[in-house]
């Protein structure tokens, strides 16, 4: 039986869903978040760092700073404080480059608080001074930013990637849906 020729106008359909590369990154992100929850900080750190560099290289400037910050947290908790603080600074510097001063203040203050909580007084002081020198105005102007509207409560973790969700760190898509800062999924 002779084979039928395909019409030049007929194209092959691509399967629905994310491209395979995105799917691998999403699975790696889930693995990294699980590793953090299980206390396997060294493994989580390497995964987060690889994802952060990939997101940054691809121009994904919404996800890259959060991934650098998570990598920095994981390295610091794993005992590699120098590499951890370098990655924390890289994440914060993305906010500086984008001039997202409110996010820089809020996230920078959280970094300072965490470093103090983990007993790294020298790095705590260093980040406090860096924030003071980097922010263009008084910090008090940033403290009230984003508090004017009351938002609904969000789950503690993204249902898609498992990343921690903080209502003050997410982009709101509408009145009841926020965007996960790690994977970009809608969180209600």
N, C-alpha and C positions, 0 to 999 in steps of 0.2 A: 504494500500500500504506500503510495507516495506521501511524503511529508508535506504538510501545509506550510506555506510561507507566511510569516508574520507580516502584518500590514506595517509599513513604516510609521504610521500614525499611532499605532498601539504601543504603549510603553509598559514595561514591567512595573508592577506595583511594589512599592517598598513596604515592608511590614510596618504596622502601626507601632507606636511607642517610641521611647527615646533611642537615639543612635547607640550602638554598642559601646562606644567610648564613654558616653554619659552614664550608661548602665554600670560599667566597671567603676567609675568614679563614685557613683552613688553607693554601690556595695562597699567600697573602701571607706567611705564616710560613715556608713553604718558600723563597720568593723572598728573604726577609730573611736566612735562614741561608746561602743560596748566595752572596748579596752579601757577607756577612761573610767567608766562605771565600775569595772572589775578591778581597778587599781593597777592595771598593766600599763603604766604611764610611758615607759620606754617605747613600747610597740605603738601606742597611740601617737606619741610624738613624731615618730618617723612617718607615719601615715598622714597625719595632719600637715606636716611640713611639705611632703610631696604634693598633697592636694592644694596647699596654699600657693606653692610655686607654680603649679599648673594653672590654677585660677588666675593668678597674677599675670602670667605669660599670655593667657587668652583674653585679658582685659576684663575679667569678671570682677570688677571693683566693688561690688556689693558683698560678694562672698569672701574674697581674698583676705581682707583685714581680720574677719572673724576666724578664719582658718589659721592665719598666722598667730593670732592671740591664743587659740586653743593649742597650737603646737608649742608656743612659749610656755603656757601653763603646764602642759604635759612634761616638757623637758625640765622645768623647774621642779615639779613634783617628783620626777625621776632622779633628781640630784644633779642634773647638769644645768646649774643656775646661769652660767655665762651664756650658753647657747639659748637658754630659755629667755633671758632678758633681751638678747639680740632680736629674737623673733617677736617678742612683745613690742619692742620698739619699731620693728618693720611694720607690724599691723597698725600701730598708732600713726606712723608716718604716712600711711595711705590716706588716713583721715585728714592729715595736714595738707597733703598734696591736693586733695579734693576740697579743702577748706570747709570741712564739716566740723565746725568748732564745737557745736553742741555735743556731737557724738564723741569728739576727742576728749572733751571735758568729762563727760559721763563715763566713758570707757576707761580713760586714763585714771580717773579716781578709783574705779573698781580695781584696776591693776595695782595701784598703790595700796589699797586696802588688803588685797590678797597677798601681796608681797609682805606686808606687815604681819598679817595673820600667819604666814608660813615662817616667820622669824628671820626675814632677810632685811634687817634694818638699813644696811648700807645701800642696797638697791632701792629700798623704799624712799630714802632721802634723795637719791639720784633721780628717780622718776618724778618726785614732787617738784624738784628744781627744774627739770626738763619741761614739765607741764607749765609751770609758772613762766618760764622763758618763751615757750612756744605759743601759748594762747594769746591772741592779740588784744583782748580786753580783760576786764576783771572777771574772775570766775563766777561771781554771783549772778551775772547775766545769763549764764548757762544753766544754773541750777533749776530755774523755773521753766525752762524750755520744754515743751511737750507735755506739761502737766495740766494744761488748760482744759482739755477734754477728757472726760471719763470714758475709759475703754472697757470692754468686757474682759473677763478673765480668760487666760489662755492656758492650755495644758503645759505642764512643766517640761515636756519633751516633745519634739516634732514627731508626729506619727509616721512620717515618711523616712527620715534619716536617724532619728533618735537623739538629735542634738538638743542641748538645753535651750529653752525658750524663756527669754526675759522680756516682759511687755514693754519695758523702756528701751530695748535695743532692736526692736523689729520695725520694719516698714509696714505701715497699715495700708492695705489695698482698698478697703472700704470700712464701714463702721464696725463690722464684726469679723473681718478676715485680715490676718497679718501674714507677712511673707517670712518664711524661715530664713534666718541670716546665713545658714550653711548651705542648704540645698535649693532654696527658692520656692519650695512648695507652699501652697496656701494652708494656713493653720487657722481653724475657727475656734 
